[in-house]
Amino acid sequence: MKNTLTRRVTLALAASAALLAGTTGAALAEGWKPMKPVEMVIMAGQGGGADRLARLFQSMIQKENLSNMPMLPVNKGGGSGAEALRYLKDKSGDPHVIMATLNSYYTTPLRTDIGVDIEEFTPIARMAIDTFVLWVSADSGITNLEEYVAAVKEAGKDWKMGGTGTGAEDSLVTAMLEKEFGLSMTYVPFEGGGDVAKNLVGGHVNSTVNNPSEQMGFYNAGKSVPIAAFTPERIEAFPDVPTMTELGHDLVYAMQRSFVAPPDMPEEAVAYYTEMFSKLNELPEWQKYTADEALDRDFLTGDELQQYFLTEREKHAELLSAMGESS
């Protein structure tokens, strides 16, 4: 009788533990809510892909009541995101700060010693993978990669490639182009991708490698021309634009669009924000936006997201080393 009772108690405890484990995330999220407005730090300037997305998320969160407190977008793009990274580190343990990231999340700490190790930050959610396209203005008359390479070779250093900062994503893609085709361009940095796109159609630079969302308005207006995509397969929004790969050049590069939090964020706050972005990921408005703007909706959270970040950091360390840009 005693052994039977012991077994029943053991089984009951095991069942309770399993139930608790399965509901911990939901319970944590239900048990904690922000007590004041949440800073949504953006590690880039206004008008670029990261800024546009963060403000889109902010509006959707508000419209769908996914948070009991408002999200307040704050741009901290100084030093290719160094300003934002230092700010986030200094907010250790603060449950009212999250940050929208891009690839400078790993490249900036690799290039400059700012006392930041991204492994200390708290992963929240990866929402999408963004793409890169080589663009020229419609006024250039260039319509394909062969014409582009010939024009750049003829112009030499007079050819201006617009981007968002030395060592940033655009400059990595530019370096890949220069190495692949034996080019030597003048790289002109701007504060954000929106400025880059405007300067292309304004004639201040000759080409860019903007994300599609940053150029889409000008493209639809017939002011910019996509030459080739840095994607494994053709982008659905640009079915007639070839990839670099199909043109015979192994040039593929992508941008992550994710959210992270300060080091040591309380577990219940992490659960709250993870659930918030999980709900956002299922919204029809977000799904339509990703289709229209040529983003790959690719949701990832927790330890898997942290491992993704660390793997990408290793890959970018190799890229920067080849460029002579690592610290």
DOMI-412218 format. One record per residue: residue in three letters; x, y, z of N, C-alpha, C, O in turn. Coordinates in steps of 0.02 Angstrom, whole numbers, padded with zeros to 5 digits, always signed. Each point is the difference from the previous one (the first is absolute). Example, Ala and Ser with C-alpha at 12.3 -4.5 7.8 and 13.67 -1.06 7.14 Angstrom:
ALA+00660-00284+00390-00045+00059+00000+00045+00060+00000+00052-00001+00033
SER-00070+00054-00069+00042+00059+00003-00039+00055+00037+00025+00055+00008
END
This chain:
MET+00041-00061+00000-00041+00061+00000+00043+00063+00000-00013+00048-00036
LYS+00065-00051+00079+00044+00058+00004+00035+00012-00066+00006+00058-00022
ASN+00018-00112-00012+00035+00007-00064-00047+00028-00053+00020+00040-00042
THR-00082-00064+00044-00050+00024-00049-00013+00075+00009-00003+00037-00049
LEU-00004-00016+00112-00011+00070+00015+00059+00043-00022-00008+00054-00028
THR+00068-00080+00040+00061+00036-00020+00002+00010-00075+00018+00053-00025
ARG-00036-00107-00011+00001+00004-00074-00050+00052-00025+00014+00037-00047
ARG-00074-00035+00080-00051+00048-00020+00023+00072+00011-00010+00044-00042
VAL+00041-00033+00100+00026+00066+00014+00053+00020-00049+00002+00057-00024
THR+00043-00104+00008+00054+00013-00048-00027+00018-00068+00022+00047-00032
LEU-00072-00087+00009-00030+00012-00065-00036+00068-00001+00003+00036-00050
ALA-00037-00020+00105-00035+00064+00004+00048+00058-00003-00013+00050-00033
LEU+00070-00056+00068+00051+00053-00001+00029+00007-00069+00012+00056-00024
ALA+00001-00113-00010+00028+00002-00067-00048+00034-00049+00020+00040-00042
ALA-00085-00057+00049-00050+00030-00043-00005+00075+00012-00006+00040-00047
SER+00010-00020+00110-00003+00071+00017+00060+00037-00028-00007+00056-00026
ALA+00066-00088+00030+00061+00032-00027-00005+00009-00075+00020+00052-00026
ALA-00047-00103-00009-00007+00004-00073-00048+00055-00019+00011+00038-00047
LEU-00067-00035+00085-00049+00052-00014+00028+00069+00011-00012+00047-00039
LEU+00050-00040+00094+00032+00064+00016+00049+00021-00054+00001+00058-00020
ALA+00039-00106-00003+00050+00015-00053-00034+00022-00063+00025+00045-00035
GLY-00082-00076+00018-00035+00016-00062-00035+00067+00002-00014+00029-00053
THR-00001-00004+00113-00038+00062+00005+00041+00058+00028-00027+00055+00009
THR+00090-00067+00006+00041+00052+00032+00004+00063-00042-00010+00056+00025
GLY+00025-00064-00091+00007+00059-00043-00063+00042-00002+00002+00061+00008
ALA-00060-00095-00017-00063+00037-00002-00015+00033+00067-00023+00057+00002
ALA+00036-00095+00052-00014+00028+00067+00043+00061+00014-00023+00050+00027
LEU+00087-00055-00046+00045+00056+00010-00024+00062-00038-00001+00055+00027
ALA-00018-00067-00090-00023+00056-00041-00063+00031+00028-00009+00061-00002
GLU-00037-00104+00029-00062+00026+00029+00013+00035+00066-00038+00045+00019
GLY+00091-00065+00016+00012+00026+00067+00039+00065+00002+00006+00030+00053
TRP+00021-00008-00109+00039+00062-00002-00022+00043-00059-00012-00026-00054
LYS+00008+00090+00066-00015+00048-00053+00041+00062+00012+00015+00017+00057
PRO+00003+00019-00111+00038+00063+00009-00039+00048+00044-00061+00005-00003
MET+00098+00031+00044-00031+00049+00046+00008+00071-00025-00024+00047+00031
LYS+00060-00039-00088+00009+00066-00030+00014-00011-00075+00013-00056-00020
PRO-00014+00109-00021+00015-00008-00072+00067-00034-00011+00047+00009+00037
VAL-00044-00050-00090+00059-00040-00016+00041+00035-00054-00027+00017-00053
GLU+00091-00007+00065+00044+00027-00051+00015-00053-00053+00023-00054+00017
MET-00037+00070-00079+00018-00044-00056+00059+00032-00035-00008+00039-00047
VAL+00068-00055+00070+00061+00029-00028+00012-00028-00070-00008-00060-00012
ILE+00027+00104-00034+00015-00020-00069+00073+00016-00013+00020+00058+00003
MET+00020-00109-00018+00072+00012-00007+00018+00022-00071+00047-00025-00031
ALA-00086+00073+00006+00010+00028-00067-00036+00067-00004-00042+00016+00043
GLY+00057+00023-00095-00032+00065-00009-00070-00006-00028-00023-00054-00016
GLN-00010+00110+00011-00069+00002-00025-00003-00013-00075+00044+00020-00038
GLY-00098-00054+00017-00014-00009-00071+00026-00064-00030-00021-00019-00055
GLY+00067-00017+00089+00027-00062-00027-00045-00059+00016-00053+00007+00031
GLY+00075-00067-00052-00040-00060+00010-00015-00014+00073-00056-00017+00017
ALA+00107+00022+00026-00009-00014+00071-00049+00049+00031-00043-00020+00040
ASP+00048+00083-00057-00043+00052+00027-00072-00010-00024-00047+00004+00039
ARG+00039-00017-00103-00067-00009-00028-00035-00060+00032-00059+00004+00016
LEU+00096-00058-00007-00029-00060+00029-00018+00010+00073-00055-00019+00022
ALA+00100+00049+00016-00013+00011+00071-00063+00043+00009-00041-00014+00044
ARG+00034+00066-00084-00059+00043+00006-00063-00035-00025-00055+00015+00024
LEU+00062-00059-00072-00057-00041-00021-00022-00046+00057-00059-00005+00015
PHE+00108-00027+00017-00016-00044+00057-00034+00040+00056-00049-00022+00030
GLN+00076+00082-00017-00028+00042+00053-00074+00015-00014-00041-00003+00045
SER+00026+00020-00108-00069+00016-00017-00045-00061+00004-00058+00006+00022
MET+00083-00064-00042-00041-00061+00002-00012-00022+00072-00055-00021+00017
ILE+00106+00027+00025-00007-00017+00071-00054+00044+00033-00041-00024+00039
GLN+00042+00087-00056-00049+00047+00028-00070-00015-00027-00048-00002+00038
LYS+00043-00007-00104-00065-00010-00031-00033-00065+00022-00061-00002+00009
GLU+00101-00050+00002-00027-00066+00019+00000-00011+00075-00017-00054+00024
ASN+00035+00106+00014+00002-00005+00074+00042-00059+00024-00021-00038+00044
LEU+00080+00030-00073+00044-00055+00019+00041+00017+00062+00032-00044+00029
SER-00033+00107-00009+00034+00021+00061-00044+00048+00038-00036+00040-00030
ASN+00038-00045+00097-00040+00045+00040+00031+00070+00005-00033+00048+00022
MET+00096-00042-00042+00035+00064+00000+00026+00015-00070+00016-00046-00038
PRO-00012+00110+00020+00024+00017-00068+00075-00014-00009+00038+00001+00048
MET-00019-00015-00110+00069-00007-00020+00024+00067-00027-00034+00030-00042
LEU+00092-00007+00064+00026+00065-00021+00064-00009-00041+00053-00011+00029
PRO-00057+00016-00096+00059-00008-00042+00051+00055+00014-00017+00059+00002
VAL+00080-00079+00007+00055+00048+00012+00059-00020-00044+00028-00054+00008
ASN-00009+00098-00054+00057-00014-00044+00066+00015+00034+00011+00055+00025
LYS+00033-00105-00024+00068+00008+00026+00048-00034-00050+00026-00054+00014
GLY-00017+00087-00070+00040-00029-00054+00072+00021-00002+00037-00021-00045
GLY-00015+00063+00093+00069+00024-00001+00052-00055+00002-00008-00050+00036
GLY+00061+00059-00075+00055-00049-00002-00022-00067-00026+00021-00051+00026
SER-00063+00050-00078-00026-00062-00029-00032-00044+00054+00009-00061+00001
GLY-00047+00093+00043-00036-00037+00052+00037-00006+00066-00028-00027+00048
ALA+00090+00052-00044+00039-00004+00062-00037+00036+00057+00000-00023+00057
GLU-00030+00080-00073-00037+00038+00050-00056-00042+00030-00009-00001+00061
ALA-00028-00035-00102-00056-00041+00023+00026-00060+00041-00029-00017+00052
LEU+00082-00014-00075+00027-00058+00035+00024+00018+00070-00013-00037+00048
ARG+00049+00093-00042+00023+00022+00066-00060+00018+00044+00000-00015+00060
TYR-00049+00048-00089-00060+00019+00038-00035-00061+00028-00020-00001+00058
LEU+00013-00051-00100-00034-00061+00022+00039-00034+00056-00029-00025+00048
LYS+00095+00023-00055+00041-00031+00052-00009+00037+00067-00005-00031+00053
ASP+00003+00097-00056-00006+00040+00060-00070-00006+00032-00010+00023+00056
LYS-00038-00052-00093-00067-00010+00026-00010-00071+00028-00056-00024+00005
SER+00110-00008+00014-00003-00068+00025-00055-00009+00052-00005+00038+00048
GLY-00036-00090-00058-00054-00016+00047-00063+00040-00009-00050-00014+00034
ASP+00050+00065-00078-00058+00043-00010-00053-00036-00042+00014-00017-00057
PRO-00074+00006+00084-00051-00036-00039-00041+00046-00046-00049-00023-00030
HIS+00069+00085+00025-00039+00047-00041+00040+00027-00059-00012+00055-00024
VAL+00060-00095+00000+00040+00018-00058+00009-00061-00044+00020-00053+00023
ILE-00035+00061-00089+00016-00052-00049+00035+00035-00058-00003+00061-00006
MET+00036-00099-00037+00037+00031-00055-00010-00036-00066+00004-00062-00003
ALA-00019+00100-00049-00005-00027-00068+00070-00003-00030+00036+00050-00001
THR-00017-00109-00023+00068-00011-00025+00003-00011-00075-00051-00012-00033
LEU+00111+00017+00007+00017-00019-00068+00070-00031+00004+00024-00014+00055
ASN+00009+00003-00110+00063-00036+00002+00056+00037+00035+00050-00030+00021
SER-00056+00096-00014+00050+00038+00038-00001-00020+00074+00045+00019+00037
TYR-00096-00056-00017-00003-00028+00067+00063-00042+00014+00025+00000+00056
TYR+00000-00035-00107+00063-00036+00010+00060+00032-00032+00056-00008+00025
THR-00065+00045-00080+00059+00028-00033+00031+00058+00039+00061+00006+00002
THR-00102+00036+00029+00027+00058+00035+00045-00020+00059+00055+00028+00006
PRO-00075-00074+00037+00046-00021+00054+00063-00035-00026+00051+00000+00034
LEU-00055-00029-00094+00058-00032-00030+00050+00051-00027+00060-00011+00000
ARG-00087+00068-00023+00042+00050-00032+00032+00048+00050+00057+00023-00010
THR-00093-00008+00064+00025+00050+00047-00008-00027+00071-00049-00034+00016
ASP+00096+00050+00027-00002-00022+00069-00045+00046+00041+00022+00052+00025
ILE-00086-00070-00019-00048+00041+00036-00020-00033+00067-00046+00023+00033
GLY+00080-00077-00016-00014-00032+00064-00066-00037+00002-00032-00005+00052
VAL+00011-00020-00110-00064-00035-00005+00010-00070-00027+00035-00010-00050
ASP-00065-00038+00084-00002-00070-00023-00073-00018-00010-00037-00004+00049
ILE+00016-00008-00110-00071-00012-00013-00025-00063+00034-00061-00008+00009
GLU+00105-00036+00010-00021-00061+00035-00032+00016+00068-00036-00040+00028
GLU+00050+00100-00002-00028+00021+00065-00072+00025-00007-00038+00002+00049
PHE+00018+00017-00111-00067+00027-00009-00052-00057+00000+00016-00059-00007
THR-00079+00079+00015-00055-00048+00005-00037-00005-00067-00029+00049-00021
PRO+00030-00107-00012-00036-00007-00063-00075+00000+00012-00025-00030+00047
ILE-00012+00065-00090-00073+00001+00005-00032-00034-00060-00032-00053+00008
ALA+00040+00081-00068-00032-00030-00058+00032+00024-00065+00016+00059-00008
ARG-00005-00106-00038+00017+00019-00069-00064-00002-00040-00036-00050-00001
MET+00021+00106-00032-00062+00006-00036+00006-00016-00075-00046-00027-00030
ALA+00104+00043+00001+00007-00009-00072+00073+00002-00021+00044+00022+00037
ILE-00032-00047-00098+00065+00007-00033-00012+00046-00060-00042-00013-00042
ASP+00081+00068+00040-00008+00048-00054+00051-00014-00055+00050-00034+00012
THR-00063+00059-00071+00042-00014-00057+00037+00062-00026-00016+00056+00020
PHE+00064-00067-00064+00038+00055-00030-00005-00005-00076+00000-00054-00030
VAL-00005+00113-00001-00004+00005-00073+00047+00055-00022+00006+00051+00033
LEU+00027-00060-00090+00042+00052-00030-00045+00046-00041-00036-00023-00044
TRP+00039+00088+00060-00044+00049-00032+00040+00055-00037+00055+00018+00021
VAL-00083+00007-00075+00024+00061-00033-00061+00044-00012-00057-00023+00005
SER+00069+00085-00021-00057+00044-00016-00022-00012-00072+00039-00022-00042
ALA-00102+00035+00030-00027-00010-00068+00035+00045-00050+00005-00017-00059
ASP+00021+00074+00082+00033+00047-00044+00068-00026-00025+00027+00026-00049
SER+00000-00076+00082+00066-00026-00019-00001-00037-00067+00050-00003-00035
GLY-00108-00023+00017-00005-00039-00062+00024-00071+00007-00004-00039-00048
ILE+00030+00020+00106+00026-00068+00011-00059-00047+00015-00044+00016+00039
THR+00046-00074-00073-00056-00047+00009+00021-00070+00021-00042-00041+00017
ASN+00108+00027-00018+00021-00068+00019+00070+00002+00032+00032+00053+00000
LEU-00010-00109+00027+00062-00003+00037+00061+00013-00044+00047+00033+00021
GLU-00048-00058-00082+00056+00011-00046+00011+00075-00013+00057+00024+00001
GLU-00111+00012-00013+00004+00072-00011+00024+00035+00063+00039+00048-00003
TYR-00062-00071+00061+00020+00030+00063+00075-00006+00012+00034+00049+00015
VAL-00008-00109-00023+00072-00012+00011+00042+00042-00047+00050+00028+00019
ALA-00071-00025-00082+00037+00040-00050+00000+00074+00020+00051+00034-00007
ALA-00107-00008+00030-00005+00070+00019+00043+00016+00060+00033+00052+00002
VAL-00032-00097+00048+00040+00011+00060+00075-00003-00017+00039+00041+00025
LYS-00020-00088-00067+00071-00005-00019+00023+00063-00037+00056+00024+00009
GLU-00100+00002-00050+00018+00059-00039+00006+00062+00046+00044+00042-00009
ALA-00088-00038+00059-00001+00058+00045+00053-00004+00054+00025+00051+00023
GLY-00007-00112-00002+00050-00009+00053-00024+00032+00065-00057-00009+00021
LYS+00101+00046+00012-00016+00031+00064-00053+00055-00005-00027+00023+00051
ASP+00012-00002-00112-00053+00050-00009-00069-00031+00010-00050+00036+00008
TRP+00047-00103-00008-00064-00034+00011-00014-00002+00075+00040-00024+00039
LYS-00098+00051-00020-00017+00005+00071-00053-00053+00018-00054-00002-00029
MET+00071-00039+00079-00047-00049+00027-00026+00025+00067+00040+00011+00046
GLY-00105-00001-00041-00029+00024+00062-00012-00056+00050-00018-00055-00020
GLY+00029+00068+00084-00010-00050+00052-00013+00032+00067-00009+00060+00005
THR+00007-00101+00047-00019+00024+00067+00057+00000+00050-00012+00001+00060
GLY+00074-00003-00083+00056+00005+00046+00053-00052-00015-00016-00057-00017
THR+00079+00076+00025+00055-00046-00011-00005-00058+00050-00007+00011+00060
GLY+00011-00072-00086-00005-00059+00042-00072-00022+00009-00012-00055+00027
ALA-00036+00096-00048-00071-00019+00004-00016-00048-00058+00042-00014-00042
GLU-00104-00009+00042-00019-00052-00047+00012+00020-00073+00026-00038-00040
ASP-00045+00100+00024+00008+00024-00069+00073-00002-00022+00016-00016-00057
SER+00029+00034+00103+00071+00001-00019+00028-00070-00008+00046-00011-00040
LEU-00074-00037+00077+00021-00070-00009-00019-00025-00069+00039-00032-00035
VAL-00101+00048+00015-00024-00021-00066+00040+00036-00054+00016-00030-00052
THR-00001+00093+00063+00041+00038-00048+00069-00032-00008+00025-00007-00056
ALA+00005-00012+00112+00066-00032-00002-00003-00067-00038+00046-00018-00036
MET-00101-00018+00045-00010-00063-00037-00002+00013-00075+00029-00037-00040
LEU-00064+00090+00020-00005+00018-00070+00069+00020-00029+00019-00022-00054
GLU+00017+00063+00092+00066+00022-00023+00047-00059-00010+00037-00003-00049
LYS-00038-00043+00096+00044-00058-00004-00019-00045-00058+00044-00025-00036
GLU-00109+00013+00027-00024-00046-00052+00014+00026-00071+00017-00038-00044
PHE-00025+00104+00035+00005+00028-00068+00062+00043-00011+00008+00029-00054
GLY+00036-00025+00103+00060+00041-00007-00015+00074-00006+00030+00035-00040
LEU-00077-00012+00081-00021+00070-00002+00033+00041+00055+00025-00028+00049
SER-00026+00094-00057+00026+00044+00052-00044+00063+00001+00011+00047-00038
MET-00061-00048+00083-00048+00055+00004+00015+00045+00060+00040-00018+00043
THR-00072+00075-00042+00002+00044+00059-00063-00013+00040-00056+00010-00024
TYR+00065-00032+00086-00058-00016+00043-00020+00063+00039+00041+00030+00034
VAL-00105-00011-00040-00025+00061+00032-00051-00020+00053-00054-00023-00016
PRO+00071+00033+00081-00046-00020+00053-00052+00053+00017+00013+00060-00002
PHE-00073-00083+00018-00054+00043+00022-00028-00027+00066+00020-00054+00023
GLU-00065+00093+00009-00025-00019+00066-00044-00061-00002+00001-00040+00047
GLY-00040+00031-00098-00046-00057-00004-00017-00018-00071+00016+00036-00047
GLY-00049-00094+00039-00017-00025-00066-00047+00045-00038+00001+00002-00061
GLY-00044+00035+00098-00044+00047-00034+00038+00056-00034-00017+00020-00055
ASP+00068+00005+00089+00042+00052-00030+00038-00026-00060+00008+00034-00050
VAL+00014-00096+00055+00036-00032-00056-00044-00002-00062+00021+00018-00055
ALA-00083-00041+00065-00047-00006-00056-00014+00068-00032-00002+00006-00062
LYS-00008+00045+00103-00014+00067-00026+00059+00028-00039-00009+00033-00051
ASN+00070-00047+00075+00059+00026-00034+00013-00035-00066+00032+00028-00044
LEU-00056-00089+00037+00007-00035-00064-00044+00034-00053+00025+00018-00053
VAL-00088-00009+00068-00045+00030-00050+00014+00075-00007-00019+00030-00051
GLY+00052-00001+00101+00018+00071-00005+00064+00011-00039+00019+00058-00011
GLY+00014-00111-00009+00061+00005-00040+00063+00014+00039+00051+00017-00030
HIS-00053-00024+00096+00060+00014+00041+00046-00061+00007+00059+00007+00015
VAL-00087-00067-00027+00040-00061-00005-00022-00037-00062-00054+00013-00027
ASN+00095-00060+00004-00014-00035-00063-00034-00067+00009-00034-00024-00046
SER+00042-00007+00104-00031-00064+00012-00006-00012+00075+00033+00034+00040
THR-00075-00082-00021-00008-00019+00070-00015-00075+00003-00013-00032-00051
VAL+00016+00005+00111-00023-00069+00011-00055+00001+00053+00001-00040+00048
ASN-00048+00086-00056-00056+00007+00047-00041-00064+00008-00004-00041-00046
ASN-00025+00034+00106-00052-00051+00008-00060+00021-00042-00011+00060-00009
PRO-00027-00107-00018-00057+00017-00042-00049+00049+00031-00025+00045-00034
SER+00011-00053+00100-00049+00044+00032+00022+00073-00002-00042+00045+00000
GLU+00108-00033-00001+00026+00068+00000-00005+00033-00068-00004+00061-00006
GLN+00003-00102-00047-00002+00026-00069-00068-00008-00033-00012+00027-00054
MET-00033-00064+00087-00062-00020-00033-00041+00059-00027-00026-00003-00055
GLY+00022+00057+00094-00038+00059-00023+00028+00029-00063-00037+00017-00047
PHE+00104-00010+00044+00032+00027-00060-00004-00049-00058-00008+00021-00058
TYR+00013-00085+00073-00006-00051-00052-00070+00002-00032-00007-00001-00061
ASN-00045+00004+00103-00069+00002-00025-00013+00064-00040-00044+00002-00043
ALA+00082+00051+00059-00007+00063-00036+00042+00002-00064-00001+00050-00036
GLY+00039-00104+00023+00041-00003-00060+00064+00040+00004+00029+00016-00051
LYS-00007+00000+00113+00060+00041+00008+00063-00041+00014+00056+00026-00007
SER-00063-00089+00027+00059-00041+00012-00009-00069-00033-00056-00023-00010
VAL+00113-00008-00005-00001-00063-00038+00039-00054+00039+00058+00010+00016
PRO-00090-00067-00002+00036-00055+00032+00040-00039-00052-00027-00021-00051
ILE+00091+00010+00065+00044-00034-00048+00007-00074+00015-00005-00042-00045
ALA+00016+00025+00109+00008-00070+00019-00010-00006+00075+00012+00047+00038
ALA-00036-00106-00016-00014-00012+00071+00054-00044+00031+00027-00045-00033
PHE-00011+00059+00096+00050-00039+00036-00035-00056+00041+00012-00007+00060
THR-00054-00030-00094-00040-00052+00031+00010-00067-00035+00019-00001-00059
PRO-00031-00055+00094+00008-00065-00032-00049-00010-00058+00017-00032-00050
GLU-00078+00058+00058-00051-00005-00052-00030+00069-00014+00009+00047+00039
ARG-00042-00041-00095-00030+00064-00019-00050+00023+00054-00036-00040+00030
ILE+00035+00106-00019-00046+00029+00048-00070+00004-00031-00008+00023-00057
GLU-00042-00046+00094-00068-00004-00027-00025+00068-00024-00037+00003-00050
ALA+00056+00050+00084-00023+00067-00019+00033+00025-00064-00024+00047-00032
PHE+00081-00078+00013+00037+00019-00061+00014-00062-00042+00057-00021-00007
PRO-00109-00009-00021+00008-00064-00037+00045+00005-00061+00027-00051-00022
ASP-00018+00111-00005+00041+00008-00061+00072+00019+00016+00041+00007-00046
VAL-00025+00001+00110+00068+00020+00019+00041-00062+00016-00017-00037+00046
PRO+00072+00024-00082+00040-00060+00012+00039+00005+00065+00012+00055+00026
THR+00008-00112+00000+00044-00001+00059+00072+00001-00024+00015-00018-00057
MET+00030+00040+00100+00071-00003-00016+00021-00071-00014+00042-00013-00043
THR-00070-00034+00080+00017-00071-00008-00016-00024-00070+00042-00033-00031
GLU-00102+00048+00007-00018-00025-00067+00039+00035-00055+00004-00024-00056
LEU+00025+00082+00073+00043+00036-00048+00072-00025+00004+00044+00026-00034
GLY-00033-00076+00076+00066-00031+00003+00046+00027+00055+00060-00012-00002
HIS-00089+00047+00051+00041+00030+00053-00027-00020+00069-00057+00014+00016
ASP+00099-00046+00023-00021-00026+00065-00001+00056+00052+00041+00002+00045
LEU-00089+00043-00053-00007+00057+00045-00069-00002+00032-00050+00018-00031
VAL+00047-00040+00094-00063-00005+00037+00010+00033+00068+00049-00014+00035
TYR-00096+00058-00017+00005+00034+00065-00070+00020+00022-00041+00019-00041
ALA+00028-00024+00106-00066+00016+00027+00006+00039+00065+00054+00002+00031
MET-00109+00028-00010-00003+00041+00060-00053-00027+00048-00057-00011-00020
GLN+00076+00001+00083-00049-00022+00049-00037+00060+00029+00029+00054+00009
ARG-00093-00063+00005-00042+00051+00032-00026-00030+00065-00048-00039+00000
SER+00080+00056+00055-00015-00031+00064-00007+00050+00056+00012+00060-00009
PHE-00033-00086+00067-00004+00041+00061+00038-00036+00056-00006-00061+00009
VAL+00043+00100+00028+00036-00025+00058-00015+00046+00059-00031+00053-00008
ALA+00055-00073+00067-00011+00040+00061+00065+00005+00038+00049-00034-00016
PRO-00047+00077+00068+00062+00007+00039+00021-00065+00033-00040-00047+00006
PRO+00102+00044+00017+00022-00058+00040-00044-00007+00062-00024+00050+00028
ASP+00014-00112-00007-00034-00014+00064-00071+00028+00004-00023+00018+00054
MET-00011-00015-00111-00071+00019+00004-00038-00054+00039+00013-00059-00011
PRO-00058+00078+00056-00038-00050+00039-00036-00049-00046-00026+00018-00053
GLU+00025-00081+00074-00027-00053-00041-00073+00012-00020-00020-00014-00056
GLU-00020+00042+00103-00070+00012-00015-00009+00055-00052-00048-00001-00039
ALA+00094+00049+00036-00003+00052-00051+00019-00029-00068-00030+00018-00051
VAL+00080-00062+00050+00020-00033-00062-00060-00038-00029-00013+00002-00060
ALA-00023-00038+00104-00059-00039-00022-00054+00047-00028-00033-00017-00049
TYR+00025+00074+00080-00051+00048-00023+00015+00025-00070-00043-00002-00044
TYR+00105+00024+00032+00018+00028-00066+00002-00055-00053-00017+00012-00058
THR+00039-00072+00077+00001-00055-00048-00070-00017-00023-00012-00011-00059
GLU-00035+00010+00106-00070-00014-00018-00029+00057-00042-00038-00013-00047
MET+00057+00074+00063-00025+00058-00038+00021-00005-00074-00041+00010-00044
PHE+00105-00026+00032+00024-00004-00069-00026-00063-00035-00008-00001-00061
SER-00005-00051+00100-00029-00061-00029-00069+00015-00027-00018-00024-00054
LYS-00021+00062+00091-00067+00019-00023+00005+00047-00061-00039-00006-00047
LEU+00087+00052+00049+00010+00046-00056+00017-00039-00063-00022+00017-00055
ASN+00062-00069+00062+00022-00040-00057-00058-00031-00037+00005-00015-00060
GLU-00061+00004+00095-00058-00033-00031-00049+00050-00031-00049-00021-00030
LEU+00061+00085+00039-00047+00050-00026-00001+00001-00077+00054-00001-00031
PRO-00113+00002+00000-00004+00005-00073+00036+00061-00028+00030-00003-00054
GLU-00032+00058+00092+00034+00061-00024+00075-00011-00007+00030+00024-00048
TRP+00000-00059+00096+00072-00014-00003+00015-00049-00057+00050+00008-00035
GLN-00092-00057+00026+00011-00049-00053-00006+00033-00069+00038-00017-00046
LYS-00085+00063+00039-00007+00036-00064+00061+00046-00011+00025+00004-00056
TYR-00002+00030+00109+00057+00045-00006+00062-00039-00024+00035+00024-00045
THR-00022-00081+00074+00060-00038-00019-00004-00022-00073+00051-00002-00035
ALA-00110-00016+00013-00008-00020-00070+00010+00060-00047+00033-00006-00051
ASP-00063+00063+00069+00005+00060-00042+00070+00029-00003+00022+00025-00051
GLU+00015-00030+00108+00065+00033+00005+00059-00048-00007+00057+00019+00015
ALA-00070-00079-00038+00052-00049-00015+00042-00021+00061+00061-00006-00004
LEU-00095-00004+00061+00033-00027+00059-00020-00073+00009-00055-00020-00017
ASP+00102-00018+00045-00014-00070+00015-00020-00005+00073+00042+00007+00045
ARG-00106-00018-00031-00025-00005+00069+00029-00064+00031-00016-00055-00022
ASP+00057+00063+00073+00037-00057+00027+00007+00008+00076+00050+00026+00025
PHE-00101-00048+00011-00005+00012+00072+00044-00048+00040+00001-00060-00013
LEU+00036+00089+00061+00045-00041+00041+00008+00034+00067+00003+00061+00005
THR+00001-00101+00049+00006+00027+00067+00049-00040+00042+00025-00052-00021
GLY-00013+00077+00083+00036-00038+00051+00071-00020-00017+00036+00036-00034
ASP-00017-00096+00057+00068-00025-00009+00017-00008-00074+00058+00010-00019
GLU-00107-00029-00022+00013-00009-00071+00019+00067-00032+00043+00003-00044
LEU-00077+00050+00065+00017+00066-00027+00069+00021+00023+00038+00028-00039
GLN-00021-00040+00102+00067+00018+00025+00054-00038-00039+00052+00029-00016
GLN-00064-00092+00002+00049-00038-00038+00007+00026-00071+00055+00002-00028
TYR-00111+00020-00001+00001+00031-00066+00045+00062+00000+00041+00009-00044
PHE-00051+00033+00095+00041+00061+00006+00074-00017+00004+00041+00032-00033
LEU-00023-00081+00073+00070-00016+00011+00031-00031-00063+00059+00012-00016
THR-00099-00051-00020+00025-00029-00063+00011+00055-00052+00051+00000-00035
GLU-00099+00047+00031+00008+00056-00047+00058+00045+00019+00033+00028-00043
ARG-00020-00022+00107+00058+00040+00022+00064-00031-00026+00045+00036-00022
GLU-00039-00101+00025+00060-00035-00026+00007+00012-00075+00055+00015-00024
LYS-00110-00021-00013+00002+00011-00073+00022+00071-00016+00040+00011-00046
HIS-00067+00037+00083+00017+00070-00014+00071+00018+00022+00032+00044-00028
ALA-00007-00079+00078+00069+00010+00020+00047-00019-00058+00051+00033-00011
GLU-00068-00086-00024+00040-00022-00058-00005+00051-00056+00050+00016-00032
LEU-00111+00010+00019-00010+00049-00053+00040+00064+00015+00034+00027-00044
LEU-00039-00004+00106+00035+00062+00018+00076-00009-00001+00036+00046-00019
SER-00014-00104+00038+00072-00014-00001+00026+00002-00072+00054+00026-00013
ALA-00093-00053-00033+00019+00002-00070+00002+00071-00028+00037+00015-00046
MET-00079+00028+00076-00002+00071-00021+00053+00041+00038+00013+00058-00018
GLY+00017-00088+00069+00047+00038+00042-00035+00048+00046+00029+00051+00020
GLU-00092-00067-00002-00041+00045+00041-00007-00021+00072-00026+00038+00041
SER+00048-00099-00023-00011-00023+00069+00051+00034+00047+00055+00019-00021
SER-00076-00012+00085+00042+00035+00049+00056-00045+00025+00040+00021+00041
END
